[in-house]
Amino acid sequence: MTTDFFAIGDIVTEPFIKLLDAHVNCSIKTDTCEICMRFGDKIPYESATHVVGVGNAPNAAVAAARLGLPTGIRTHVGDDRYGVECIEVLKKEGIDTQHVVTEQGKITNYHFVLSYESERTILVKHEEFEYAMPDTLEPPAWIYLSSLASNSLPYHKEIEAYLSKNPSVKFAFQPGTFQMELGYEALKNLYERSDLFFCNKEEAMRILGITESTEIPALLELMRERGPKTVVITDGRNGAYAYDGAKKLFVPMYPDTRPPVERTGAGDAFSSTVASALALGHPLEEALRWGPINSMSVVQEIGAQKGLLTREQLLVYLHEAPESYKVSEV
């Protein structure tokens, strides 16, 4: 079977803990907020939900598979029950798991998500796996690379080499926290090889080394100068922007009167859906209209995958969208 969408990145088990007894402190001076709870006390919580098989790349793979693309994944798990559960989730979604690696003596990535109101704070710990590209990977139509651990620089060099040997493969890059910490120069070849690049506004400023507030159209130009053919920058509830060197485009959030339940995975849903729409042959303007629909659906559920739509479901929302939901040039 030809793979149209091949995701590379870490997979995670995440228990979602919905907090009751907490509050948020925000600083105008530093433009940051902190979630606060009583220290050294027993604190009641509302609920806990065990979510398996998530992470930037697995979320993208599930989105692509539900949208009808033959999908595979390269990820690493430990030889524990969480690893088995993660693989079972991928198989249930129809994702090819032949390139999933189970490492003996390692534990599967396990994060904790503290959910308060509609926002989340994630406690993160990435296991350091023995990353390597598969020896038998037939060139897919698209490779989608996202979050990996801090020891993954040699792995990125292998991915660079694979992409260099297979120039027909389209490459989408959604860097995670540790990839951004590695810095642009370390991953320069991947930025330059990217056909499609995703980040949010704050991440763009971090990658570019900008400390003063900058408008997104300017960030699009600066980021594209780093090499990606098409740059997409999201701005939370303010919508998203894209630039392919010819036009700068803007798409708003998909209108939804329901308040969000939990926002984890909204960015992954948007990015992977835009990439999937392009892989299905749609132009950039149409792909940008697909992305916010899956984001809107995901935030109505706990976890990053439950709300991901099938293509048929997404097209219904697209058909029913108001006239104001359109892509405009900026």
Secondary structure in CASP SS format (residue, H / E / C, confidence):
PFRMAT SS
TARGET T0000
AUTHOR 0000-0000-0000
METHOD secondary structure of the structure
MODEL  1
M C 1.00
T C 1.00
T C 1.00
D C 1.00
F E 1.00
F E 1.00
A E 1.00
I E 1.00
G C 1.00
D C 1.00
I C 1.00
V E 1.00
T E 1.00
E E 1.00
P E 1.00
F E 1.00
I E 1.00
K E 1.00
L E 1.00
L C 1.00
D C 1.00
A C 1.00
H E 1.00
V E 1.00
N E 1.00
C E 1.00
S E 1.00
I C 1.00
K C 1.00
T C 1.00
D C 1.00
T E 1.00
C E 1.00
E E 1.00
I E 1.00
C E 1.00
M C 1.00
R C 1.00
F C 1.00
G C 1.00
D C 1.00
K C 1.00
I C 1.00
P C 1.00
Y E 1.00
E E 1.00
S E 1.00
A E 1.00
T E 1.00
H E 1.00
V E 1.00
V E 1.00
G E 1.00
V E 1.00
G C 1.00
N H 1.00
A H 1.00
P H 1.00
N H 1.00
A H 1.00
A H 1.00
V H 1.00
A H 1.00
A H 1.00
A H 1.00
R H 1.00
L C 1.00
G C 1.00
L C 1.00
P C 1.00
T E 1.00
G E 1.00
I E 1.00
R E 1.00
T C 1.00
H E 1.00
V E 1.00
G E 1.00
D C 1.00
D C 1.00
R H 1.00
Y H 1.00
G H 1.00
V H 1.00
E H 1.00
C H 1.00
I H 1.00
E H 1.00
V H 1.00
L H 1.00
K H 1.00
K H 1.00
E C 1.00
G C 1.00
I C 1.00
D E 1.00
T C 1.00
Q C 1.00
H C 1.00
V C 1.00
V E 1.00
T E 1.00
E E 1.00
Q C 1.00
G C 1.00
K C 1.00
I C 1.00
T C 1.00
N C 1.00
Y E 1.00
H C 1.00
F E 1.00
V E 1.00
L E 1.00
S E 1.00
Y E 1.00
E C 1.00
S C 1.00
E E 1.00
R E 1.00
T E 1.00
I E 1.00
L E 1.00
V C 1.00
K C 1.00
H C 1.00
E C 1.00
E C 1.00
F C 1.00
E C 1.00
Y C 1.00
A C 1.00
M C 1.00
P C 1.00
D C 1.00
T C 1.00
L C 1.00
E C 1.00
P C 1.00
P C 1.00
A C 1.00
W E 1.00
I E 1.00
Y E 1.00
L E 1.00
S C 1.00
S C 1.00
L C 1.00
A C 1.00
S C 1.00
N C 1.00
S C 1.00
L H 1.00
P H 1.00
Y H 1.00
H H 1.00
K H 1.00
E H 1.00
I H 1.00
E H 1.00
A H 1.00
Y H 1.00
L H 1.00
S H 1.00
K H 1.00
N C 1.00
P C 1.00
S C 1.00
V C 1.00
K E 1.00
F E 1.00
A E 1.00
F E 1.00
Q C 1.00
P C 1.00
G C 1.00
T H 1.00
F H 1.00
Q H 1.00
M H 1.00
E H 1.00
L H 1.00
G C 1.00
Y C 1.00
E H 1.00
A H 1.00
L H 1.00
K H 1.00
N H 1.00
L H 1.00
Y H 1.00
E H 1.00
R H 1.00
S C 1.00
D C 1.00
L E 1.00
F E 1.00
F E 1.00
C E 1.00
N E 1.00
K H 1.00
E H 1.00
E H 1.00
A H 1.00
M H 1.00
R H 1.00
I H 1.00
L H 1.00
G C 1.00
I C 1.00
T C 1.00
E C 1.00
S C 1.00
T C 1.00
E C 1.00
I H 1.00
P H 1.00
A H 1.00
L H 1.00
L H 1.00
E H 1.00
L H 1.00
M H 1.00
R H 1.00
E C 1.00
R C 1.00
G C 1.00
P C 1.00
K C 1.00
T C 1.00
V E 1.00
V E 1.00
I E 1.00
T E 1.00
D C 1.00
G H 1.00
R H 1.00
N H 1.00
G C 1.00
A E 1.00
Y E 1.00
A E 1.00
Y E 1.00
D C 1.00
G C 1.00
A C 1.00
K C 1.00
K E 1.00
L E 1.00
F E 1.00
V E 1.00
P C 1.00
M C 1.00
Y C 1.00
P C 1.00
D C 1.00
T C 1.00
R C 1.00
P C 1.00
P C 1.00
V C 1.00
E C 1.00
R C 1.00
T C 1.00
G C 1.00
A H 1.00
G H 1.00
D H 1.00
A H 1.00
F H 1.00
S H 1.00
S H 1.00
T H 1.00
V H 1.00
A H 1.00
S H 1.00
A H 1.00
L H 1.00
A H 1.00
L C 1.00
G C 1.00
H C 1.00
P C 1.00
L H 1.00
E H 1.00
E H 1.00
A H 1.00
L H 1.00
R H 1.00
W H 1.00
G H 1.00
P H 1.00
I H 1.00
N H 1.00
S H 1.00
M H 1.00
S H 1.00
V H 1.00
V C 1.00
Q C 1.00
E C 1.00
I C 1.00
G C 1.00
A C 1.00
Q C 1.00
K C 1.00
G C 1.00
L C 1.00
L C 1.00
T C 1.00
R H 1.00
E H 1.00
Q H 1.00
L H 1.00
L H 1.00
V H 1.00
Y H 1.00
L H 1.00
H H 1.00
E C 1.00
A C 1.00
P C 1.00
E C 1.00
S C 1.00
Y C 1.00
K C 1.00
V C 1.00
S E 1.00
E E 1.00
V C 1.00
END
